[in-house]
């Protein structure tokens, strides 16, 4: 039987892994989404995963746009770090998702391992409001280290699961991320004979302490800073739509 001191250490570690660590949440502003998430919103100071299937797993386009909409609403004045081996993010294009590219610090790395190491370093320093890391491989131990770093400093982390340049996607193992999202493109509605705002089929595949859900969401853009991401429709079927080849988000 474990000694009382060991039990106390175990309880402390389990408590530290909980997504609600006093850092608050970011509500989507729609009860259909917020009701699926603990405390009514996306946990701040926690680790989240965003991925896609098919060609989108290679380009990272729709996942980057979705994350940009979330970053646009995060509180805080510290910079936003975007870390990736592929230096193909067109920062000015993020304005379409309501995100000021002037807040970004772009960091290029050699591979997934260096990307995750750089993410952990930034998280532990507490120098950012949020950190985005583009990486295909994310192991259980690495994700746990990232989650603990997020909790310690209150910095929100996003791992964009991406396998660029034709790399074979690895089997994804369970991670310590508190939410896991799958995003696919959805047809937009034309406005004044012009293409409408970007739309996505968004699936909340995992939410620790919450429930799964799926919706069609639309980017509000720079003209709607209060709601750069809104629900257009709720989906009964959470299966992802077939991916198409768009341009690189951002």
C-alpha positions in Angstrom: 0.0 0.0 0.0 1.5 3.4 -0.9 2.7 5.6 1.9 0.7 8.7 2.7 3.4 10.9 1.3 3.3 9.0 -2.0 -0.5 9.4 -2.2 -0.2 13.1 -1.7 2.3 13.4 -4.5 0.1 11.3 -6.8 -3.0 13.5 -5.9 -1.0 16.6 -6.7 0.1 15.3 -10.1 -3.4 14.2 -11.0 -4.8 17.6 -10.0 -2.2 19.3 -12.2 -3.3 17.3 -15.2 -6.9 18.6 -15.0 -7.8 21.1 -17.7 -9.4 23.6 -15.3 -6.4 25.1 -13.5 -7.7 28.6 -12.8 -6.8 29.9 -16.3 -10.4 30.3 -17.5 -12.1 29.3 -20.8 -12.7 30.8 -24.2 -16.4 30.5 -25.0 -17.4 30.0 -28.6 -20.5 32.1 -27.9 -22.9 29.4 -29.1 -24.5 27.0 -26.6 -24.4 24.2 -29.1 -20.6 24.2 -28.9 -20.0 25.5 -25.4 -22.3 22.9 -23.8 -19.9 20.2 -25.1 -16.9 21.7 -23.4 -16.2 21.7 -19.6 -16.9 25.0 -18.0 -18.6 26.2 -21.2 -15.6 27.0 -23.4 -12.2 26.0 -24.7 -9.8 25.6 -21.7 -7.1 28.3 -21.6 -3.7 27.3 -20.3 -4.1 23.8 -21.8 -3.1 21.8 -24.8 -5.3 21.2 -27.7 -5.0 19.2 -31.0 -6.3 20.2 -34.4 -6.1 17.9 -37.4 -7.5 17.0 -40.7 -7.7 14.1 -43.2 -6.6 13.6 -46.7 -4.8 16.4 -48.6 -5.6 18.7 -45.6 -3.3 16.6 -43.4 -0.5 17.6 -45.9 -1.3 21.3 -46.5 -2.5 22.2 -43.0 -4.8 24.8 -44.6 -8.1 24.4 -42.9 -6.6 23.5 -39.5 -4.5 26.7 -39.7 -7.5 28.8 -40.5 -9.5 27.3 -37.6 -6.7 27.9 -35.1 -6.3 31.5 -36.4 -9.9 32.2 -35.6 -9.4 30.9 -32.0 -6.1 32.9 -31.6 -7.9 36.1 -32.7 -10.1 35.9 -29.6 -7.5 34.9 -27.0 -7.1 37.5 -24.2 -3.6 38.8 -23.4 -1.0 41.1 -25.0 1.9 38.7 -25.2 2.9 37.5 -28.7 1.6 34.4 -30.4 4.3 31.9 -31.5 3.8 29.7 -34.6 6.4 27.0 -34.8 6.8 24.7 -37.9 9.4 22.9 -40.0 7.6 24.1 -43.2 8.0 27.8 -43.7 4.9 28.3 -45.8 2.5 30.3 -43.6 1.4 33.5 -45.3 0.9 35.6 -42.3 -1.0 38.5 -44.0 -3.6 36.1 -45.1 -4.6 35.5 -41.4 -6.4 38.9 -41.5 -9.3 37.0 -43.2 -9.7 35.0 -40.0 -9.7 38.1 -37.8 -6.1 37.6 -36.6 -3.5 40.5 -36.7 -0.3 39.0 -38.2 1.7 41.6 -36.3 1.1 39.6 -33.1 2.9 36.5 -34.6 6.4 35.3 -34.0 7.3 32.7 -36.6 9.8 30.0 -35.8 11.2 27.5 -38.3 12.5 24.1 -37.1 14.1 21.1 -38.7 11.6 18.4 -37.7 8.8 17.3 -35.4 11.1 16.6 -32.5 12.7 20.1 -32.7 9.2 21.7 -33.1 7.8 20.1 -30.0 11.0 20.9 -28.0 10.7 24.6 -29.1 7.1 24.7 -28.2 7.8 23.3 -24.7 10.6 25.9 -24.2 8.3 28.8 -25.1 5.5 27.4 -22.9 7.8 27.0 -19.9 9.1 30.6 -20.3 5.6 32.0 -20.2 6.5 34.5 -22.9 3.5 33.9 -25.1 -0.3 34.2 -25.0 -0.5 31.0 -27.1 1.8 28.7 -29.0 1.0 26.8 -32.2 3.2 23.9 -33.3 2.8 22.1 -36.6 3.8 18.5 -36.0 2.7 15.1 -37.4 4.0 13.0 -34.5 2.9 13.7 -31.0 3.6 11.0 -28.4 2.0 10.5 -25.1 5.0 11.5 -23.1 5.7 14.6 -25.2 2.1 15.7 -25.0 2.1 15.3 -21.2 5.1 17.5 -20.9 3.4 20.1 -23.1 0.2 20.0 -21.1 2.0 20.5 -17.8 4.0 23.4 -19.3 0.7 25.0 -20.4 -0.8 24.6 -17.0 2.2 25.9 -15.2 2.3 29.3 -17.0 -1.3 29.6 -18.2 -0.2 29.6 -21.9 -2.6 28.0 -24.4 -1.0 25.4 -26.7 -2.2 24.1 -30.1 -0.6 21.2 -31.9 -1.6 21.3 -35.6 -1.2 17.7 -36.8 0.4 17.9 -40.2 2.4 15.7 -42.5 3.7 18.0 -45.3 5.5 17.1 -48.5 3.9 13.7 -48.9 5.1 12.3 -45.5 3.2 9.2 -44.4 0.8 9.9 -41.5 1.7 7.9 -38.4 -0.9 6.1 -36.3 -2.0 8.6 -33.7 -1.8 7.5 -30.1 -3.7 8.8 -27.2 -2.3 12.1 -25.9 -2.7 14.4 -22.9 -4.5 17.1 -25.0 -7.7 18.2 -23.4 -9.5 18.6 -26.7 -9.0 17.1 -30.1 -10.6 18.6 -33.2 -10.9 17.4 -36.8 -11.6 20.0 -39.5 -12.6 19.7 -43.1 -13.5 22.3 -45.7 -17.2 23.0 -46.3 -18.9 25.0 -49.2 -19.2 28.7 -48.5 -22.2 30.8 -49.4 -21.6 33.4 -52.2 -22.1 37.0 -51.1 -22.6 39.7 -53.8 -21.3 37.4 -56.5 -18.1 36.9 -54.5 -16.9 33.9 -52.5 -18.3 34.0 -49.0 -16.3 33.6 -45.8 -14.4 30.3 -45.2 -16.5 27.5 -43.8 -15.5 24.2 -42.2 -17.0 21.0 -41.0 -15.7 20.9 -37.4 -15.7 17.8 -35.3 -14.9 17.8 -31.6 -13.6 14.3 -31.5 -12.5 14.4 -27.8 -13.1 16.7 -24.9 -11.8 15.7 -21.5 -14.8 16.1 -19.2 -17.1 17.0 -22.1 -18.9 15.4 -25.0 -18.3 15.1 -28.7 -20.1 17.2 -31.3 -19.9 18.3 -35.0 -20.9 21.6 -36.6 -20.5 23.7 -39.7 -18.5 26.8 -38.7 -17.8 30.0 -40.5 -15.0 32.5 -40.2 -16.3 36.0 -39.4 -13.1 37.7 -40.6 -11.6 41.0 -39.5 -14.9 42.8 -39.8 -16.3 40.7 -37.0 -13.6 40.8 -34.3 -16.0 39.8 -31.5 -17.1 36.6 -33.3 -14.4 35.5 -35.8 -15.8 32.0 -35.6 -19.5 31.2 -35.5 -21.7 28.1 -36.0 -23.8 28.0 -39.1 -25.4 24.6 -38.5 -25.2 21.6 -36.2 -24.4 18.2 -37.7 -26.0 15.0 -36.5 -23.4 12.9 -38.3 -19.9 13.5 -37.1 -18.2 11.8 -40.0 -15.8 14.2 -41.8 -16.6 15.4 -45.3 -14.3 14.5 -48.2 -11.4 16.9 -48.3 -10.7 19.1 -51.3 -7.6 21.0 -52.2 -7.8 24.7 -51.1 -4.9 27.2 -50.9 -2.7 27.2 -47.8 -4.6 28.9 -44.9 -3.0 32.2 -43.9 
